[in-house]
Structures are given as structure tokens and as C-alpha cells.
Amino acid sequence: MSLADKFHIPKPASIRNFSHGFALPQLRLLAILAIAAMIVASLAFIFAAGHPIISIWAGLIIIGWLFVAGAAKVSED
């Protein structure tokens, strides 16, 4: 047994495991909302730039990808 094994040295807060706490679901939700806001904003800019067909196709592709990803997650559980 080494000397380091005899003493409990807490990890810094930046590298602690938050999987058992409430922080991970909130951070995941915040990341999803931020990504969704960026996607909506980019589609709005494409639409405003005079390319409505491209923005509609991109929106449909994103919705289809989310459907497939959701179905894969449900079938995984």
C-alpha cells in the first residue's frame, strides 16, 4: 500500500463526477437548447437570405435526423 492510498485526497471540483447529481441533466438540457437555438437561427438566416427552399430542406433533414436518433435511443433502452 502506498502512502497516497492511506489518505483521502478530494478531487478538485472541476473534475468531479457529476453523474449522480443534478448537474449533468441540467447541463445536457442547456446544451440541447443552445444547439437548437443555433440551428433555428441559422435556418432563419438562410431563409432571410433568399433561399427558402434550402432552409425548408435543411429543416426537414434535421427533423428526420432527430426522429431517427430518438427511435435509436428508445430501442436501445
PyMOL Python script that loads the backbone (N, CA, C, O; Angstrom):
from pymol import cmd

cmd.read_pdbstr("""\
ATOM      1  N   MET A   1       0.850  -1.174   0.000  1.00  0.00           N
ATOM      2  CA  MET A   1       0.000   0.000   0.000  1.00  0.00           C
ATOM      3  C   MET A   1       0.894   1.235   0.000  1.00  0.00           C
ATOM      4  O   MET A   1       1.817   1.357   0.805  1.00  0.00           O
ATOM      5  N   SER A   2       0.601   2.131  -0.908  1.00  0.00           N
ATOM      6  CA  SER A   2       1.400   3.344  -0.993  1.00  0.00           C
ATOM      7  C   SER A   2       0.895   4.385  -0.002  1.00  0.00           C
ATOM      8  O   SER A   2      -0.195   4.262   0.558  1.00  0.00           O
ATOM      9  N   LEU A   3       1.699   5.391   0.196  1.00  0.00           N
ATOM     10  CA  LEU A   3       1.346   6.456   1.124  1.00  0.00           C
ATOM     11  C   LEU A   3       0.119   7.220   0.640  1.00  0.00           C
ATOM     12  O   LEU A   3      -0.677   7.683   1.457  1.00  0.00           O
ATOM     13  N   ALA A   4      -0.046   7.360  -0.668  1.00  0.00           N
ATOM     14  CA  ALA A   4      -1.188   8.083  -1.221  1.00  0.00           C
ATOM     15  C   ALA A   4      -2.497   7.329  -0.987  1.00  0.00           C
ATOM     16  O   ALA A   4      -3.560   7.947  -0.913  1.00  0.00           O
ATOM     17  N   ASP A   5      -2.431   6.001  -0.869  1.00  0.00           N
ATOM     18  CA  ASP A   5      -3.642   5.224  -0.627  1.00  0.00           C
ATOM     19  C   ASP A   5      -4.155   5.374   0.800  1.00  0.00           C
ATOM     20  O   ASP A   5      -5.330   5.116   1.058  1.00  0.00           O
ATOM     21  N   LYS A   6      -3.306   5.781   1.721  1.00  0.00           N
ATOM     22  CA  LYS A   6      -3.701   5.897   3.124  1.00  0.00           C
ATOM     23  C   LYS A   6      -4.499   7.162   3.418  1.00  0.00           C
ATOM     24  O   LYS A   6      -5.244   7.210   4.397  1.00  0.00           O
ATOM     25  N   PHE A   7      -4.353   8.175   2.588  1.00  0.00           N
ATOM     26  CA  PHE A   7      -5.010   9.450   2.831  1.00  0.00           C
ATOM     27  C   PHE A   7      -6.065   9.707   1.766  1.00  0.00           C
ATOM     28  O   PHE A   7      -5.877   9.418   0.584  1.00  0.00           O
ATOM     29  N   HIS A   8      -7.172  10.255   2.225  1.00  0.00           N
ATOM     30  CA  HIS A   8      -8.230  10.625   1.285  1.00  0.00           C
ATOM     31  C   HIS A   8      -7.954  12.031   0.772  1.00  0.00           C
ATOM     32  O   HIS A   8      -7.996  12.994   1.538  1.00  0.00           O
ATOM     33  N   ILE A   9      -7.673  12.150  -0.517  1.00  0.00           N
ATOM     34  CA  ILE A   9      -7.406  13.447  -1.139  1.00  0.00           C
ATOM     35  C   ILE A   9      -8.566  13.733  -2.081  1.00  0.00           C
ATOM     36  O   ILE A   9      -8.716  13.056  -3.098  1.00  0.00           O
ATOM     37  N   PRO A  10      -9.390  14.728  -1.759  1.00  0.00           N
ATOM     38  CA  PRO A  10     -10.544  15.003  -2.630  1.00  0.00           C
ATOM     39  C   PRO A  10     -10.105  15.547  -3.981  1.00  0.00           C
ATOM     40  O   PRO A  10      -9.103  16.253  -4.098  1.00  0.00           O
ATOM     41  N   LYS A  11     -10.879  15.199  -4.988  1.00  0.00           N
ATOM     42  CA  LYS A  11     -10.609  15.708  -6.334  1.00  0.00           C
ATOM     43  C   LYS A  11     -11.065  17.159  -6.425  1.00  0.00           C
ATOM     44  O   LYS A  11     -11.990  17.562  -5.719  1.00  0.00           O
ATOM     45  N   PRO A  12     -10.432  17.941  -7.278  1.00  0.00           N
ATOM     46  CA  PRO A  12     -10.922  19.314  -7.494  1.00  0.00           C
ATOM     47  C   PRO A  12     -12.334  19.296  -8.078  1.00  0.00           C
ATOM     48  O   PRO A  12     -12.740  18.332  -8.728  1.00  0.00           O
ATOM     49  N   ALA A  13     -13.060  20.361  -7.838  1.00  0.00           N
ATOM     50  CA  ALA A  13     -14.456  20.429  -8.276  1.00  0.00           C
ATOM     51  C   ALA A  13     -14.585  20.347  -9.786  1.00  0.00           C
ATOM     52  O   ALA A  13     -15.622  19.918 -10.290  1.00  0.00           O
ATOM     53  N   SER A  14     -13.566  20.744 -10.511  1.00  0.00           N
ATOM     54  CA  SER A  14     -13.667  20.753 -11.967  1.00  0.00           C
ATOM     55  C   SER A  14     -13.632  19.359 -12.574  1.00  0.00           C
ATOM     56  O   SER A  14     -14.087  19.178 -13.703  1.00  0.00           O
ATOM     57  N   ILE A  15     -13.101  18.356 -11.854  1.00  0.00           N
ATOM     58  CA  ILE A  15     -13.003  17.010 -12.417  1.00  0.00           C
ATOM     59  C   ILE A  15     -13.826  15.997 -11.625  1.00  0.00           C
ATOM     60  O   ILE A  15     -13.665  14.793 -11.822  1.00  0.00           O
ATOM     61  N   ARG A  16     -14.693  16.455 -10.745  1.00  0.00           N
ATOM     62  CA  ARG A  16     -15.544  15.534 -10.001  1.00  0.00           C
ATOM     63  C   ARG A  16     -16.567  14.889 -10.923  1.00  0.00           C
ATOM     64  O   ARG A  16     -16.915  15.434 -11.971  1.00  0.00           O
ATOM     65  N   ASN A  17     -17.032  13.742 -10.522  1.00  0.00           N
ATOM     66  CA  ASN A  17     -18.032  13.020 -11.298  1.00  0.00           C
ATOM     67  C   ASN A  17     -19.413  13.509 -10.891  1.00  0.00           C
ATOM     68  O   ASN A  17     -19.821  13.320  -9.745  1.00  0.00           O
ATOM     69  N   PHE A  18     -20.143  14.138 -11.815  1.00  0.00           N
ATOM     70  CA  PHE A  18     -21.455  14.676 -11.530  1.00  0.00           C
ATOM     71  C   PHE A  18     -22.572  13.754 -12.014  1.00  0.00           C
ATOM     72  O   PHE A  18     -23.720  14.186 -12.116  1.00  0.00           O
ATOM     73  N   SER A  19     -22.261  12.511 -12.311  1.00  0.00           N
ATOM     74  CA  SER A  19     -23.278  11.637 -12.873  1.00  0.00           C
ATOM     75  C   SER A  19     -24.377  11.305 -11.870  1.00  0.00           C
ATOM     76  O   SER A  19     -25.492  10.977 -12.274  1.00  0.00           O
ATOM     77  N   HIS A  20     -24.089  11.382 -10.574  1.00  0.00           N
ATOM     78  CA  HIS A  20     -25.105  11.059  -9.584  1.00  0.00           C
ATOM     79  C   HIS A  20     -25.885  12.289  -9.157  1.00  0.00           C
ATOM     80  O   HIS A  20     -26.914  12.163  -8.492  1.00  0.00           O
ATOM     81  N   GLY A  21     -25.430  13.449  -9.514  1.00  0.00           N
ATOM     82  CA  GLY A  21     -26.082  14.669  -9.086  1.00  0.00           C
ATOM     83  C   GLY A  21     -27.083  15.181 -10.094  1.00  0.00           C
ATOM     84  O   GLY A  21     -27.479  14.477 -11.024  1.00  0.00           O
ATOM     85  N   PHE A  22     -27.476  16.405  -9.893  1.00  0.00           N
ATOM     86  CA  PHE A  22     -28.484  17.031 -10.741  1.00  0.00           C
ATOM     87  C   PHE A  22     -27.846  17.887 -11.825  1.00  0.00           C
ATOM     88  O   PHE A  22     -28.540  18.377 -12.716  1.00  0.00           O
ATOM     89  N   ALA A  23     -26.532  18.071 -11.759  1.00  0.00           N
ATOM     90  CA  ALA A  23     -25.862  18.980 -12.686  1.00  0.00           C
ATOM     91  C   ALA A  23     -25.823  18.423 -14.105  1.00  0.00           C
ATOM     92  O   ALA A  23     -25.972  19.184 -15.062  1.00  0.00           O
ATOM     93  N   LEU A  24     -25.629  17.129 -14.264  1.00  0.00           N
ATOM     94  CA  LEU A  24     -25.494  16.555 -15.605  1.00  0.00           C
ATOM     95  C   LEU A  24     -26.768  16.688 -16.440  1.00  0.00           C
ATOM     96  O   LEU A  24     -26.675  17.105 -17.595  1.00  0.00           O
ATOM     97  N   PRO A  25     -27.951  16.357 -15.918  1.00  0.00           N
ATOM     98  CA  PRO A  25     -29.151  16.551 -16.746  1.00  0.00           C
ATOM     99  C   PRO A  25     -29.398  18.014 -17.100  1.00  0.00           C
ATOM    100  O   PRO A  25     -29.865  18.313 -18.199  1.00  0.00           O
ATOM    101  N   GLN A  26     -29.091  18.923 -16.187  1.00  0.00           N
ATOM    102  CA  GLN A  26     -29.275  20.344 -16.487  1.00  0.00           C
ATOM    103  C   GLN A  26     -28.295  20.807 -17.555  1.00  0.00           C
ATOM    104  O   GLN A  26     -28.675  21.563 -18.450  1.00  0.00           O
ATOM    105  N   LEU A  27     -27.048  20.372 -17.479  1.00  0.00           N
ATOM    106  CA  LEU A  27     -26.063  20.761 -18.494  1.00  0.00           C
ATOM    107  C   LEU A  27     -26.424  20.171 -19.853  1.00  0.00           C
ATOM    108  O   LEU A  27     -26.252  20.826 -20.881  1.00  0.00           O
ATOM    109  N   ARG A  28     -26.924  18.934 -19.862  1.00  0.00           N
ATOM    110  CA  ARG A  28     -27.324  18.312 -21.121  1.00  0.00           C
ATOM    111  C   ARG A  28     -28.506  19.055 -21.733  1.00  0.00           C
ATOM    112  O   ARG A  28     -28.537  19.284 -22.942  1.00  0.00           O
ATOM    113  N   LEU A  29     -29.481  19.434 -20.903  1.00  0.00           N
ATOM    114  CA  LEU A  29     -30.626  20.187 -21.391  1.00  0.00           C
ATOM    115  C   LEU A  29     -30.200  21.558 -21.905  1.00  0.00           C
ATOM    116  O   LEU A  29     -30.700  22.020 -22.930  1.00  0.00           O
ATOM    117  N   LEU A  30     -29.286  22.205 -21.201  1.00  0.00           N
ATOM    118  CA  LEU A  30     -28.783  23.506 -21.640  1.00  0.00           C
ATOM    119  C   LEU A  30     -28.050  23.392 -22.973  1.00  0.00           C
ATOM    120  O   LEU A  30     -28.202  24.253 -23.840  1.00  0.00           O
ATOM    121  N   ALA A  31     -27.268  22.348 -23.141  1.00  0.00           N
ATOM    122  CA  ALA A  31     -26.551  22.145 -24.406  1.00  0.00           C
ATOM    123  C   ALA A  31     -27.527  21.882 -25.546  1.00  0.00           C
ATOM    124  O   ALA A  31     -27.348  22.403 -26.647  1.00  0.00           O
ATOM    125  N   ILE A  32     -28.551  21.083 -25.294  1.00  0.00           N
ATOM    126  CA  ILE A  32     -29.545  20.799 -26.334  1.00  0.00           C
ATOM    127  C   ILE A  32     -30.288  22.064 -26.731  1.00  0.00           C
ATOM    128  O   ILE A  32     -30.515  22.309 -27.916  1.00  0.00           O
ATOM    129  N   LEU A  33     -30.667  22.867 -25.743  1.00  0.00           N
ATOM    130  CA  LEU A  33     -31.367  24.116 -26.049  1.00  0.00           C
ATOM    131  C   LEU A  33     -30.479  25.093 -26.815  1.00  0.00           C
ATOM    132  O   LEU A  33     -30.953  25.784 -27.717  1.00  0.00           O
ATOM    133  N   ALA A  34     -29.201  25.155 -26.466  1.00  0.00           N
ATOM    134  CA  ALA A  34     -28.280  26.048 -27.166  1.00  0.00           C
ATOM    135  C   ALA A  34     -28.089  25.607 -28.622  1.00  0.00           C
ATOM    136  O   ALA A  34     -28.080  26.437 -29.531  1.00  0.00           O
ATOM    137  N   ILE A  35     -27.941  24.311 -28.833  1.00  0.00           N
ATOM    138  CA  ILE A  35     -27.779  23.805 -30.194  1.00  0.00           C
ATOM    139  C   ILE A  35     -29.047  24.027 -31.009  1.00  0.00           C
ATOM    140  O   ILE A  35     -28.979  24.398 -32.181  1.00  0.00           O
ATOM    141  N   ALA A  36     -30.203  23.801 -30.390  1.00  0.00           N
ATOM    142  CA  ALA A  36     -31.467  24.031 -31.096  1.00  0.00           C
ATOM    143  C   ALA A  36     -31.628  25.499 -31.467  1.00  0.00           C
ATOM    144  O   ALA A  36     -32.103  25.814 -32.558  1.00  0.00           O
ATOM    145  N   ALA A  37     -31.237  26.395 -30.573  1.00  0.00           N
ATOM    146  CA  ALA A  37     -31.337  27.828 -30.880  1.00  0.00           C
ATOM    147  C   ALA A  37     -30.413  28.210 -32.032  1.00  0.00           C
ATOM    148  O   ALA A  37     -30.788  29.019 -32.881  1.00  0.00           O
ATOM    149  N   MET A  38     -29.213  27.638 -32.071  1.00  0.00           N
ATOM    150  CA  MET A  38     -28.294  27.931 -33.169  1.00  0.00           C
ATOM    151  C   MET A  38     -28.824  27.391 -34.499  1.00  0.00           C
ATOM    152  O   MET A  38     -28.680  28.038 -35.536  1.00  0.00           O
ATOM    153  N   ILE A  39     -29.434  26.211 -34.466  1.00  0.00           N
ATOM    154  CA  ILE A  39     -29.984  25.638 -35.692  1.00  0.00           C
ATOM    155  C   ILE A  39     -31.140  26.486 -36.207  1.00  0.00           C
ATOM    156  O   ILE A  39     -31.218  26.773 -37.402  1.00  0.00           O
ATOM    157  N   VAL A  40     -32.036  26.887 -35.312  1.00  0.00           N
ATOM    158  CA  VAL A  40     -33.170  27.721 -35.724  1.00  0.00           C
ATOM    159  C   VAL A  40     -32.686  29.060 -36.262  1.00  0.00           C
ATOM    160  O   VAL A  40     -33.208  29.554 -37.262  1.00  0.00           O
ATOM    161  N   ALA A  41     -31.694  29.649 -35.607  1.00  0.00           N
ATOM    162  CA  ALA A  41     -31.164  30.930 -36.074  1.00  0.00           C
ATOM    163  C   ALA A  41     -30.509  30.791 -37.438  1.00  0.00           C
ATOM    164  O   ALA A  41     -30.688  31.651 -38.300  1.00  0.00           O
ATOM    165  N   SER A  42     -29.752  29.718 -37.644  1.00  0.00           N
ATOM    166  CA  SER A  42     -29.101  29.544 -38.950  1.00  0.00           C
ATOM    167  C   SER A  42     -30.128  29.304 -40.053  1.00  0.00           C
ATOM    168  O   SER A  42     -29.973  29.808 -41.165  1.00  0.00           O
ATOM    169  N   LEU A  43     -31.179  28.533 -39.749  1.00  0.00           N
ATOM    170  CA  LEU A  43     -32.228  28.329 -40.753  1.00  0.00           C
ATOM    171  C   LEU A  43     -32.967  29.632 -41.055  1.00  0.00           C
ATOM    172  O   LEU A  43     -33.351  29.879 -42.198  1.00  0.00           O
ATOM    173  N   ALA A  44     -33.165  30.463 -40.033  1.00  0.00           N
ATOM    174  CA  ALA A  44     -33.817  31.759 -40.261  1.00  0.00           C
ATOM    175  C   ALA A  44     -32.944  32.660 -41.130  1.00  0.00           C
ATOM    176  O   ALA A  44     -33.454  33.369 -41.997  1.00  0.00           O
ATOM    177  N   PHE A  45     -31.636  32.635 -40.902  1.00  0.00           N
ATOM    178  CA  PHE A  45     -30.738  33.445 -41.738  1.00  0.00           C
ATOM    179  C   PHE A  45     -30.718  32.949 -43.175  1.00  0.00           C
ATOM    180  O   PHE A  45     -30.693  33.751 -44.108  1.00  0.00           O
ATOM    181  N   ILE A  46     -30.728  31.642 -43.359  1.00  0.00           N
ATOM    182  CA  ILE A  46     -30.765  31.100 -44.724  1.00  0.00           C
ATOM    183  C   ILE A  46     -32.068  31.506 -45.415  1.00  0.00           C
ATOM    184  O   ILE A  46     -32.066  31.883 -46.587  1.00  0.00           O
ATOM    185  N   PHE A  47     -33.176  31.425 -44.680  1.00  0.00           N
ATOM    186  CA  PHE A  47     -34.471  31.818 -45.235  1.00  0.00           C
ATOM    187  C   PHE A  47     -34.489  33.301 -45.581  1.00  0.00           C
ATOM    188  O   PHE A  47     -34.990  33.692 -46.635  1.00  0.00           O
ATOM    189  N   ALA A  48     -33.935  34.133 -44.683  1.00  0.00           N
ATOM    190  CA  ALA A  48     -33.930  35.577 -44.914  1.00  0.00           C
ATOM    191  C   ALA A  48     -32.984  35.975 -46.037  1.00  0.00           C
ATOM    192  O   ALA A  48     -33.152  37.033 -46.644  1.00  0.00           O
ATOM    193  N   ALA A  49     -31.990  35.137 -46.318  1.00  0.00           N
ATOM    194  CA  ALA A  49     -31.040  35.448 -47.375  1.00  0.00           C
ATOM    195  C   ALA A  49     -31.610  35.166 -48.758  1.00  0.00           C
ATOM    196  O   ALA A  49     -30.931  35.380 -49.762  1.00  0.00           O
ATOM    197  N   GLY A  50     -32.844  34.691 -48.824  1.00  0.00           N
ATOM    198  CA  GLY A  50     -33.467  34.463 -50.115  1.00  0.00           C
ATOM    199  C   GLY A  50     -33.414  33.036 -50.589  1.00  0.00           C
ATOM    200  O   GLY A  50     -33.580  32.776 -51.780  1.00  0.00           O
ATOM    201  N   HIS A  51     -33.186  32.098 -49.686  1.00  0.00           N
ATOM    202  CA  HIS A  51     -33.120  30.688 -50.047  1.00  0.00           C
ATOM    203  C   HIS A  51     -34.126  29.889 -49.220  1.00  0.00           C
ATOM    204  O   HIS A  51     -33.720  29.074 -48.392  1.00  0.00           O
ATOM    205  N   PRO A  52     -35.420  30.102 -49.422  1.00  0.00           N
ATOM    206  CA  PRO A  52     -36.399  29.408 -48.575  1.00  0.00           C
ATOM    207  C   PRO A  52     -36.441  27.899 -48.811  1.00  0.00           C
ATOM    208  O   PRO A  52     -36.691  27.136 -47.877  1.00  0.00           O
ATOM    209  N   ILE A  53     -36.201  27.462 -50.040  1.00  0.00           N
ATOM    210  CA  ILE A  53     -36.251  26.024 -50.326  1.00  0.00           C
ATOM    211  C   ILE A  53     -35.125  25.295 -49.596  1.00  0.00           C
ATOM    212  O   ILE A  53     -35.329  24.208 -49.055  1.00  0.00           O
ATOM    213  N   ILE A  54     -33.940  25.897 -49.584  1.00  0.00           N
ATOM    214  CA  ILE A  54     -32.807  25.275 -48.903  1.00  0.00           C
ATOM    215  C   ILE A  54     -33.064  25.205 -47.403  1.00  0.00           C
ATOM    216  O   ILE A  54     -32.748  24.198 -46.768  1.00  0.00           O
ATOM    217  N   SER A  55     -33.633  26.262 -46.830  1.00  0.00           N
ATOM    218  CA  SER A  55     -33.903  26.236 -45.389  1.00  0.00           C
ATOM    219  C   SER A  55     -34.990  25.218 -45.050  1.00  0.00           C
ATOM    220  O   SER A  55     -34.924  24.579 -44.000  1.00  0.00           O
ATOM    221  N   ILE A  56     -35.987  25.058 -45.918  1.00  0.00           N
ATOM    222  CA  ILE A  56     -37.023  24.053 -45.673  1.00  0.00           C
ATOM    223  C   ILE A  56     -36.428  22.649 -45.753  1.00  0.00           C
ATOM    224  O   ILE A  56     -36.724  21.805 -44.907  1.00  0.00           O
ATOM    225  N   TRP A  57     -35.596  22.390 -46.756  1.00  0.00           N
ATOM    226  CA  TRP A  57     -34.956  21.084 -46.867  1.00  0.00           C
ATOM    227  C   TRP A  57     -34.046  20.803 -45.675  1.00  0.00           C
ATOM    228  O   TRP A  57     -34.041  19.695 -45.139  1.00  0.00           O
ATOM    229  N   ALA A  58     -33.276  21.810 -45.260  1.00  0.00           N
ATOM    230  CA  ALA A  58     -32.390  21.621 -44.106  1.00  0.00           C
ATOM    231  C   ALA A  58     -33.204  21.349 -42.842  1.00  0.00           C
ATOM    232  O   ALA A  58     -32.827  20.503 -42.031  1.00  0.00           O
ATOM    233  N   GLY A  59     -34.307  22.056 -42.672  1.00  0.00           N
ATOM    234  CA  GLY A  59     -35.169  21.810 -41.517  1.00  0.00           C
ATOM    235  C   GLY A  59     -35.753  20.408 -41.520  1.00  0.00           C
ATOM    236  O   GLY A  59     -35.819  19.757 -40.478  1.00  0.00           O
ATOM    237  N   LEU A  60     -36.179  19.939 -42.696  1.00  0.00           N
ATOM    238  CA  LEU A  60     -36.714  18.585 -42.801  1.00  0.00           C
ATOM    239  C   LEU A  60     -35.641  17.530 -42.534  1.00  0.00           C
ATOM    240  O   LEU A  60     -35.919  16.499 -41.922  1.00  0.00           O
ATOM    241  N   ILE A  61     -34.433  17.784 -42.986  1.00  0.00           N
ATOM    242  CA  ILE A  61     -33.333  16.851 -42.723  1.00  0.00           C
ATOM    243  C   ILE A  61     -33.037  16.784 -41.232  1.00  0.00           C
ATOM    244  O   ILE A  61     -32.817  15.700 -40.692  1.00  0.00           O
ATOM    245  N   ILE A  62     -33.028  17.927 -40.564  1.00  0.00           N
ATOM    246  CA  ILE A  62     -32.764  17.952 -39.124  1.00  0.00           C
ATOM    247  C   ILE A  62     -33.879  17.243 -38.359  1.00  0.00           C
ATOM    248  O   ILE A  62     -33.601  16.485 -37.430  1.00  0.00           O
ATOM    249  N   ILE A  63     -35.131  17.478 -38.734  1.00  0.00           N
ATOM    250  CA  ILE A  63     -36.246  16.805 -38.070  1.00  0.00           C
ATOM    251  C   ILE A  63     -36.172  15.291 -38.297  1.00  0.00           C
ATOM    252  O   ILE A  63     -36.427  14.514 -37.376  1.00  0.00           O
ATOM    253  N   GLY A  64     -35.830  14.875 -39.501  1.00  0.00           N
ATOM    254  CA  GLY A  64     -35.679  13.445 -39.775  1.00  0.00           C
ATOM    255  C   GLY A  64     -34.556  12.824 -38.976  1.00  0.00           C
ATOM    256  O   GLY A  64     -34.697  11.716 -38.460  1.00  0.00           O
ATOM    257  N   TRP A  65     -33.435  13.530 -38.869  1.00  0.00           N
ATOM    258  CA  TRP A  65     -32.310  13.023 -38.081  1.00  0.00           C
ATOM    259  C   TRP A  65     -32.697  12.896 -36.613  1.00  0.00           C
ATOM    260  O   TRP A  65     -32.340  11.913 -35.963  1.00  0.00           O
ATOM    261  N   LEU A  66     -33.427  13.882 -36.083  1.00  0.00           N
ATOM    262  CA  LEU A  66     -33.870  13.805 -34.693  1.00  0.00           C
ATOM    263  C   LEU A  66     -34.831  12.642 -34.481  1.00  0.00           C
ATOM    264  O   LEU A  66     -34.783  11.988 -33.439  1.00  0.00           O
ATOM    265  N   PHE A  67     -35.700  12.374 -35.449  1.00  0.00           N
ATOM    266  CA  PHE A  67     -36.613  11.239 -35.350  1.00  0.00           C
ATOM    267  C   PHE A  67     -35.835   9.925 -35.298  1.00  0.00           C
ATOM    268  O   PHE A  67     -36.126   9.065 -34.467  1.00  0.00           O
ATOM    269  N   VAL A  68     -34.853   9.768 -36.177  1.00  0.00           N
ATOM    270  CA  VAL A  68     -34.062   8.545 -36.199  1.00  0.00           C
ATOM    271  C   VAL A  68     -33.244   8.405 -34.918  1.00  0.00           C
ATOM    272  O   VAL A  68     -33.135   7.308 -34.369  1.00  0.00           O
ATOM    273  N   ALA A  69     -32.667   9.512 -34.437  1.00  0.00           N
ATOM    274  CA  ALA A  69     -31.890   9.453 -33.197  1.00  0.00           C
ATOM    275  C   ALA A  69     -32.778   9.120 -32.010  1.00  0.00           C
ATOM    276  O   ALA A  69     -32.363   8.371 -31.126  1.00  0.00           O
ATOM    277  N   GLY A  70     -33.985   9.657 -31.968  1.00  0.00           N
ATOM    278  CA  GLY A  70     -34.907   9.327 -30.889  1.00  0.00           C
ATOM    279  C   GLY A  70     -35.350   7.878 -30.940  1.00  0.00           C
ATOM    280  O   GLY A  70     -35.456   7.224 -29.902  1.00  0.00           O
ATOM    281  N   ALA A  71     -35.608   7.373 -32.131  1.00  0.00           N
ATOM    282  CA  ALA A  71     -36.005   5.972 -32.269  1.00  0.00           C
ATOM    283  C   ALA A  71     -34.868   5.046 -31.859  1.00  0.00           C
ATOM    284  O   ALA A  71     -35.106   4.005 -31.246  1.00  0.00           O
ATOM    285  N   ALA A  72     -33.636   5.416 -32.192  1.00  0.00           N
ATOM    286  CA  ALA A  72     -32.491   4.592 -31.792  1.00  0.00           C
ATOM    287  C   ALA A  72     -32.320   4.600 -30.285  1.00  0.00           C
ATOM    288  O   ALA A  72     -31.982   3.572 -29.697  1.00  0.00           O
ATOM    289  N   LYS A  73     -32.547   5.737 -29.651  1.00  0.00           N
ATOM    290  CA  LYS A  73     -32.398   5.817 -28.200  1.00  0.00           C
ATOM    291  C   LYS A  73     -33.481   5.002 -27.510  1.00  0.00           C
ATOM    292  O   LYS A  73     -33.202   4.326 -26.520  1.00  0.00           O
ATOM    293  N   VAL A  74     -34.713   5.052 -28.013  1.00  0.00           N
ATOM    294  CA  VAL A  74     -35.814   4.293 -27.404  1.00  0.00           C
ATOM    295  C   VAL A  74     -35.568   2.799 -27.572  1.00  0.00           C
ATOM    296  O   VAL A  74     -35.794   2.037 -26.632  1.00  0.00           O
ATOM    297  N   SER A  75     -35.117   2.365 -28.728  1.00  0.00           N
ATOM    298  CA  SER A  75     -34.891   0.951 -28.946  1.00  0.00           C
ATOM    299  C   SER A  75     -33.668   0.459 -28.168  1.00  0.00           C
ATOM    300  O   SER A  75     -33.556  -0.735 -27.888  1.00  0.00           O
ATOM    301  N   GLU A  76     -32.761   1.357 -27.820  1.00  0.00           N
ATOM    302  CA  GLU A  76     -31.579   0.990 -27.036  1.00  0.00           C
ATOM    303  C   GLU A  76     -31.958   0.685 -25.602  1.00  0.00           C
ATOM    304  O   GLU A  76     -31.391  -0.216 -24.983  1.00  0.00           O
ATOM    305  N   ASP A  77     -32.932   1.443 -25.060  1.00  0.00           N
ATOM    306  CA  ASP A  77     -33.348   1.250 -23.667  1.00  0.00           C
ATOM    307  C   ASP A  77     -34.159  -0.001 -23.581  1.00  0.00           C
ATOM    308  O   ASP A  77     -34.618  -0.367 -22.499  1.00  0.00           O
TER     309      ASP A  77
END
""", "prot")
cmd.dss("prot")
cmd.show_as("cartoon", "prot")
cmd.util.cbc("prot")
cmd.orient("prot")
